[in-house]
Amino acid sequence: MDKIELDEEQLMIIEEYCNDNMKKLKKLCNPIIVRIGGISERDHDDIYSLAQFLLYKCVRKYDKNNSNGASFNTFLVADAISFAA
């Protein structure tokens, strides 16, 4: 597997969402979990692991100069919702 480098800005975004026990990432996930009807307590770790993977993918493909002017958070939420659908 090739080593993938992230730039300083990408690392800062990941840190922002994963700091404090993934507080910001969980805040994004929990309403989606409720929207799909909830999950068992034991499945939360799996969902949060998937959310970390999605965060990483979004950080890599996000273009801050996108034509819609979408913030990273908007981009991530839209991707998370389409992933959950």
Residue frames as a rotation matrix with the C-alpha (Angstrom) as fourth column:
MET 1
0.583 0.812 0.000 0.00
0.812 -0.583 0.000 0.00
0.000 0.000 -1.000 0.00
ASP 2
-0.191 -0.635 0.749 1.32
0.590 -0.684 -0.430 3.43
0.785 0.360 0.505 -0.94
LYS 3
-0.411 -0.024 -0.911 1.90
0.833 -0.417 -0.364 5.96
-0.371 -0.909 0.191 1.77
ILE 4
0.202 0.572 0.795 -0.45
0.749 -0.613 0.251 8.91
0.631 0.545 -0.552 1.38
GLU 5
-0.762 -0.541 -0.356 0.70
0.648 -0.620 -0.444 12.29
0.019 -0.569 0.822 2.57
LEU 6
0.485 0.873 0.055 -1.67
0.854 -0.486 0.185 14.91
0.189 -0.043 -0.981 3.89
ASP 7
-0.287 -0.578 0.764 -0.81
0.340 -0.807 -0.483 18.59
0.896 0.121 0.428 3.94
GLU 8
-0.968 -0.203 -0.149 -0.91
0.213 -0.341 -0.916 20.77
0.135 -0.918 0.373 7.05
GLU 9
-0.579 0.810 0.088 -4.43
-0.809 -0.585 0.058 22.05
0.099 -0.038 0.994 6.36
GLN 10
0.104 0.599 -0.794 -5.80
-0.413 0.752 0.513 18.52
0.905 0.275 0.325 5.85
LEU 11
-0.487 -0.366 -0.793 -4.19
0.523 0.604 -0.601 17.34
0.699 -0.708 -0.103 9.08
MET 12
-0.978 0.153 0.144 -5.71
-0.210 -0.693 -0.690 20.30
-0.006 -0.705 0.709 10.94
ILE 13
-0.169 0.970 -0.176 -9.19
-0.866 -0.060 0.496 19.35
0.471 0.236 0.850 9.67
ILE 14
0.079 0.145 -0.986 -8.77
0.099 0.983 0.153 15.74
0.992 -0.110 0.063 10.79
GLU 15
-0.802 -0.444 -0.400 -7.50
0.445 0.004 -0.896 16.91
0.399 -0.896 0.194 14.16
GLU 16
-0.762 0.570 0.308 -10.46
-0.626 -0.770 -0.125 19.27
0.166 -0.288 0.943 14.54
TYR 17
0.181 0.913 -0.365 -12.98
-0.758 0.366 0.539 16.44
0.626 0.179 0.759 14.02
CYS 18
0.295 -0.116 -0.948 -11.10
0.214 0.975 -0.052 13.77
0.931 -0.187 0.312 16.00
ASN 19
-0.752 -0.586 0.301 -9.95
-0.122 -0.325 -0.938 15.75
0.647 -0.742 0.173 19.06
ASP 20
-0.616 0.483 0.622 -11.72
-0.776 -0.237 -0.584 15.42
-0.135 -0.843 0.521 22.38
ASN 21
-0.627 0.299 0.719 -12.80
0.043 0.935 -0.351 11.79
-0.778 -0.189 -0.600 21.79
MET 22
-0.853 0.208 0.478 -14.06
0.506 0.107 0.856 12.62
0.127 0.972 -0.197 18.27
LYS 23
-0.464 0.708 -0.532 -16.56
0.386 -0.379 -0.841 15.10
-0.797 -0.596 -0.097 19.68
LYS 24
-0.311 0.345 -0.886 -17.17
-0.681 -0.731 -0.045 16.99
-0.662 0.589 0.462 16.41
LEU 25
-0.816 -0.007 -0.578 -17.30
-0.466 0.600 0.650 13.81
0.342 0.800 -0.493 14.32
LYS 26
-0.802 0.550 -0.233 -19.78
0.594 0.701 -0.393 12.19
-0.053 -0.454 -0.889 16.73
LYS 27
-0.396 0.654 -0.644 -21.88
-0.016 -0.706 -0.708 15.36
-0.918 -0.270 0.291 16.72
LEU 28
-0.477 0.165 -0.863 -22.14
-0.869 -0.234 0.435 14.95
-0.131 0.958 0.255 12.95
CYS 29
-0.865 0.027 -0.501 -22.90
-0.161 0.931 0.328 11.20
0.475 0.365 -0.801 13.12
ASN 30
-0.888 0.458 -0.034 -25.46
0.231 0.382 -0.895 11.06
-0.397 -0.803 -0.445 15.89
PRO 31
-0.185 0.881 -0.435 -28.31
-0.610 -0.450 -0.653 12.85
-0.771 0.144 0.621 14.04
ILE 32
-0.264 0.032 -0.964 -27.72
-0.899 0.353 0.258 10.60
0.349 0.935 -0.065 11.03
ILE 33
-0.964 -0.092 -0.248 -27.87
0.007 0.928 -0.372 7.54
0.265 -0.361 -0.894 13.29
VAL 34
-0.592 0.803 -0.064 -31.19
-0.020 -0.094 -0.995 8.77
-0.806 -0.588 0.072 14.69
ARG 35
-0.147 0.533 -0.833 -32.48
-0.897 -0.428 -0.115 9.51
-0.418 0.730 0.541 11.18
ILE 36
-0.435 -0.071 -0.898 -31.87
-0.657 0.707 0.262 5.92
0.616 0.704 -0.354 10.05
GLY 37
0.536 0.797 -0.280 -33.72
-0.331 0.503 0.798 4.54
0.777 -0.335 0.533 13.04
GLY 38
0.508 -0.416 0.754 -30.86
-0.842 -0.056 0.536 4.17
-0.181 -0.907 -0.379 15.50
ILE 39
0.131 -0.540 -0.831 -28.35
-0.337 0.764 -0.550 1.40
0.932 0.352 -0.082 16.06
SER 40
0.824 0.098 -0.558 -27.46
0.425 0.544 0.724 -0.89
0.374 -0.834 0.407 18.91
GLU 41
0.862 -0.502 0.066 -24.95
-0.405 -0.606 0.684 0.38
-0.304 -0.617 -0.726 21.45
ARG 42
0.297 -0.793 0.532 -22.40
0.244 0.602 0.761 -2.20
-0.923 -0.096 0.372 20.35
ASP 43
0.375 -0.096 0.922 -22.51
0.924 0.122 -0.363 -0.90
-0.078 0.988 0.134 16.76
HIS 44
0.962 0.018 -0.273 -21.47
0.036 -0.998 0.060 2.65
-0.271 -0.067 -0.960 17.65
ASP 45
0.127 -0.991 -0.052 -17.74
-0.150 -0.071 0.986 1.85
-0.980 -0.118 -0.158 17.42
ASP 46
-0.279 -0.187 0.942 -18.22
0.799 0.499 0.336 0.45
-0.533 0.846 0.011 13.92
ILE 47
0.677 0.598 0.429 -20.19
0.734 -0.596 -0.327 3.50
0.060 0.536 -0.842 12.82
TYR 48
0.833 -0.411 -0.372 -17.57
-0.212 -0.856 0.471 5.87
-0.512 -0.314 -0.800 14.25
SER 49
-0.184 -0.899 0.397 -14.82
0.208 0.359 0.910 3.91
-0.961 0.250 0.121 12.49
LEU 50
0.011 0.291 0.957 -16.70
0.992 0.120 -0.048 4.29
-0.128 0.949 -0.287 9.22
ALA 51
0.934 0.352 -0.063 -17.11
0.349 -0.936 -0.049 7.99
-0.077 0.024 -0.997 9.97
GLN 52
0.334 -0.895 -0.297 -13.34
-0.169 -0.366 0.915 8.32
-0.927 -0.256 -0.273 10.43
PHE 53
-0.387 -0.430 0.816 -12.80
0.672 0.475 0.569 6.62
-0.632 0.768 0.105 7.08
LEU 54
0.431 0.649 0.627 -15.33
0.897 -0.386 -0.216 8.95
0.102 0.655 -0.748 5.45
LEU 55
0.854 -0.195 -0.483 -13.64
0.033 -0.905 0.423 11.96
-0.520 -0.377 -0.767 7.10
TYR 56
-0.138 -0.985 0.102 -10.30
0.094 0.090 0.991 10.88
-0.986 0.147 0.081 5.67
LYS 57
-0.267 0.106 0.958 -11.78
0.930 0.289 0.227 10.39
-0.253 0.951 -0.176 2.18
CYS 58
0.739 0.641 0.209 -13.50
0.672 -0.727 -0.143 13.77
0.060 0.246 -0.967 2.29
VAL 59
0.568 -0.620 -0.541 -10.38
-0.046 -0.681 0.731 15.55
-0.822 -0.390 -0.415 3.50
ARG 60
-0.421 -0.794 0.439 -8.49
0.377 0.287 0.881 14.12
-0.825 0.536 0.179 0.54
LYS 61
-0.408 0.271 0.872 -11.07
0.912 0.071 0.405 15.09
0.048 0.960 -0.276 -2.10
TYR 62
0.569 0.644 -0.511 -12.33
0.688 -0.714 -0.134 18.43
-0.450 -0.275 -0.849 -0.70
ASP 63
-0.368 -0.599 0.711 -11.43
0.842 -0.539 -0.018 21.46
0.394 0.592 0.703 -2.79
LYS 64
-0.253 0.260 -0.932 -11.65
0.716 -0.597 -0.361 24.64
-0.650 -0.759 -0.036 -0.75
ASN 65
-0.742 -0.028 -0.670 -11.98
-0.344 -0.841 0.417 26.57
-0.576 0.540 0.614 -4.03
ASN 66
-0.639 0.547 0.541 -15.05
0.693 0.715 0.095 24.57
-0.334 0.435 -0.836 -5.09
SER 67
-0.799 0.318 0.511 -17.56
0.247 -0.602 0.760 26.26
0.549 0.733 0.402 -7.37
ASN 68
0.230 0.958 -0.169 -20.34
0.553 0.014 0.833 26.07
0.801 -0.285 -0.527 -4.76
GLY 69
-0.202 -0.398 0.895 -18.29
-0.491 -0.750 -0.444 27.78
0.848 -0.529 -0.044 -2.07
ALA 70
0.768 0.557 -0.316 -19.13
-0.070 0.563 0.823 24.91
0.636 -0.611 0.472 0.29
SER 71
0.200 -0.662 0.722 -17.25
-0.978 -0.181 0.105 24.73
0.061 -0.727 -0.684 3.57
PHE 72
-0.737 -0.499 -0.455 -15.56
-0.463 0.864 -0.197 21.49
0.491 0.066 -0.868 4.50
ASN 73
-0.796 0.470 0.380 -18.27
-0.203 0.384 -0.901 20.78
-0.570 -0.795 -0.211 7.07
THR 74
0.190 0.894 -0.407 -21.01
-0.766 -0.124 -0.631 21.17
-0.614 0.431 0.661 4.44
PHE 75
-0.032 -0.325 -0.945 -19.08
-0.884 0.450 -0.125 18.90
0.466 0.832 -0.302 2.09
LEU 76
-0.926 -0.377 -0.032 -18.60
-0.303 0.790 -0.533 16.28
0.227 -0.484 -0.845 4.81
VAL 77
-0.477 0.825 0.302 -22.25
-0.366 0.126 -0.922 16.36
-0.799 -0.550 0.242 5.93
ALA 78
0.324 0.600 -0.731 -23.50
-0.916 0.005 -0.401 15.98
-0.237 0.800 0.552 2.36
ASP 79
-0.316 -0.530 -0.787 -21.15
-0.685 0.701 -0.196 13.03
0.656 0.477 -0.585 1.80
ALA 80
-0.956 -0.040 0.291 -22.14
-0.259 0.580 -0.772 11.43
-0.138 -0.814 -0.565 5.12
ILE 81
-0.118 0.991 0.071 -25.84
-0.591 -0.012 -0.807 11.72
-0.798 -0.137 0.586 4.34
SER 82
0.371 0.234 -0.899 -25.42
-0.912 0.276 -0.305 10.24
0.177 0.932 0.316 0.87
PHE 83
-0.661 -0.666 -0.347 -23.26
-0.535 0.742 -0.404 7.47
0.526 -0.081 -0.847 2.37
ALA 84
-0.837 0.365 0.407 -26.00
-0.257 0.394 -0.882 6.65
-0.483 -0.843 -0.236 4.91
ALA 85
-0.003 0.920 -0.392 -28.78
-0.883 -0.187 -0.431 6.69
-0.470 0.345 0.812 2.34
